Amino acid sequence: MEERTIQVDLCSMRKEKPKPDQLQFGKVFTDHMFIMDYSDPLGWHDARIVPYQPITVDPSAMIFHYGQSVFEGLKAYLSPEGDAQLFRPEKNMQRLNRSNDRLCIPPIDEEFALQAIKELVTLEKDWIPESEGTSLYIRPFVISTEPYIGVAPSRHYKFIVILSPVGAYYAEGINPVKIAVENHYVRTVKGGTGEAKTGGNYAASLKAQEMVANTGYAQVLWLDGFEKKYIEEVGSMNVFFKINGEVVTPALNGSILEGVTRNSVIQLLKHWNIPVVERRVSMEELYQAKKDGLLEEAFGTGTAAVISPIGQLTWNDEHLFINDGKTGAVAKRLYDTLTGIQYGKLEDPFGWIEKVEEVSRVK
Ligand SMILES: Cc1ncc(COP(=O)(O)O)c(C=O)c1O
């Protein structure tokens, strides 16, 4: 039987909060965290909110050896009325369980996990920064903790949620980035773990990312792992191109992470009657479209940046400049609309916003 109650142990001293202009990504954490254990045959149990603290795990815990872990990333935003709100959090919970399934981790009750997140955010509400573009980043994750170094699915896990106040992604306004197409390394392959949000995918991406960062590129664009021909995604974002009036994004194929922002962008474009298709897109096609003057826009999508316009794509020795290195009209409209909805400044016709206070507290 799944545990349904959350014990709360409050910290005795609150930490000092960072100044609004000193907020960075992922360096400061709030006063409390959520934690819940899994063991065979008990299932998930002992759900609790406790003061933020180091956890103790055995050096033989399986996470350290075989990387059986998954995570999620979403944000809590403050509306003009002062409400804490989440953007499509159920999508993150669904993806968490898809990742769990791929990594042989037992599923977590999605409603209960969301309720736990809401309770934690409610408790930490005064950590949600107020200035424009800032938010409280929510990082739920699962690690395998069984003390055993045999290669097998762990029989013990911890599900933990930590919170971190983050600054505006675009401190100086939305700005196009330079992206390098990666021809050597691949992030994952079809049949691998690409569609799961698991640490190994990110470990595998570091080398290429480090190499391009040294030459002034923001991120890499990953190609498919078999032919290195078809576009998959950009760093930690999904990617869209506007070619001759139509918006194209790589179809989900098992190696691409299905972004919540990607899904929302597709819905918005359809709502606006802007043609949008999910299909395979090769680098050659993109290069040809650029040569023919048909490549109008390119942008990445993800929780961190929301929309990240791409001003330059470098492929082999070719530099493709897109929309004169400026933010395109579709990218701008998507950015304004999504952030408007997330921060409660625009109407939410899709029912994407979930207010945190709507949670009925379980005790
Ligand atoms: C590899 C990868 N692709 C795409 C995304 C975008 O997903 P989302 O829009 O859910 O943030 C992310 C970020 O979570 C990511 O890590």
The ligand as an SDF file (V2000), in Angstrom:
LIG
                    3D

 16 16  0  0  0  0  0  0  0  0999 V2000
   17.7770   16.6410  -23.2380 C   0  0  0  0  0  0  0  0  0  0  0  0
   16.6420   17.5840  -23.0570 C   0  0  0  0  0  0  0  0  0  0  0  0
   15.8370   17.8270  -24.1080 N   0  0  0  0  0  0  0  0  0  0  0  0
   14.7830   18.6620  -24.0060 C   0  0  0  0  0  0  0  0  0  0  0  0
   14.4870   19.3130  -22.8180 C   0  0  0  0  0  0  0  0  0  0  0  0
   13.3050   20.2110  -22.7270 C   0  0  0  0  0  0  0  0  0  0  0  0
   12.3070   19.6430  -21.9200 O   0  0  0  0  0  0  0  0  0  0  0  0
   11.2740   20.5480  -21.1320 P   0  0  0  0  0  0  0  0  0  0  0  0
   10.6070   21.4100  -22.1540 O   0  0  0  0  0  0  0  0  0  0  0  0
   10.3400   19.5700  -20.5050 O   0  0  0  0  0  0  0  0  0  0  0  0
   12.0560   21.3270  -20.1500 O   0  0  0  0  0  0  0  0  0  0  0  0
   15.3090   19.0970  -21.6960 C   0  0  0  0  0  0  0  0  0  0  0  0
   15.0390   19.7520  -20.4190 C   0  0  0  0  0  0  0  0  0  0  0  0
   14.4120   19.1930  -19.5800 O   0  0  0  0  0  0  0  0  0  0  0  0
   16.4060   18.2030  -21.8160 C   0  0  0  0  0  0  0  0  0  0  0  0
   17.2110   17.9660  -20.7770 O   0  0  0  0  0  0  0  0  0  0  0  0
  1  2  1  0
  2  3  1  0
  2 15  2  0
  3  4  2  0
  4  5  1  0
  5  6  1  0
  5 12  2  0
  6  7  1  0
  7  8  1  0
  8  9  2  0
  8 10  1  0
  8 11  1  0
 12 13  1  0
 12 15  1  0
 13 14  2  0
 15 16  1  0
M  END
$$$$
